[in-house]
Amino acid sequence: MVHGTRSPRLHAAHLDLYLATAYLASGEVSAAGRKLAAVLGTDRYTASITIRLRKPDTLIDSGPYRDSWPVVDLREHIHEVTGRT
């Protein structure tokens, strides 16, 4: 049985975003970075992915690791995708 019209790739991206957010919330920056890189490594973003990228971005911006080099790169890429400054 198929639910909706979402592709498996979109489902994976949503799962990766949820996991990245959980990793960031628990301070696991490297694991979060790997999950976010998987999402940010595509050339197309749906509106729902763009919206969901704002949650990890908020955690990055408010977390104690916000100035660490890997996180700064991730934040810049998230801002490119979401149009945030």
Order of alpha helices (4+ residues) and beta strands (2+ residues): alpha-alpha-alpha-alpha-alpha
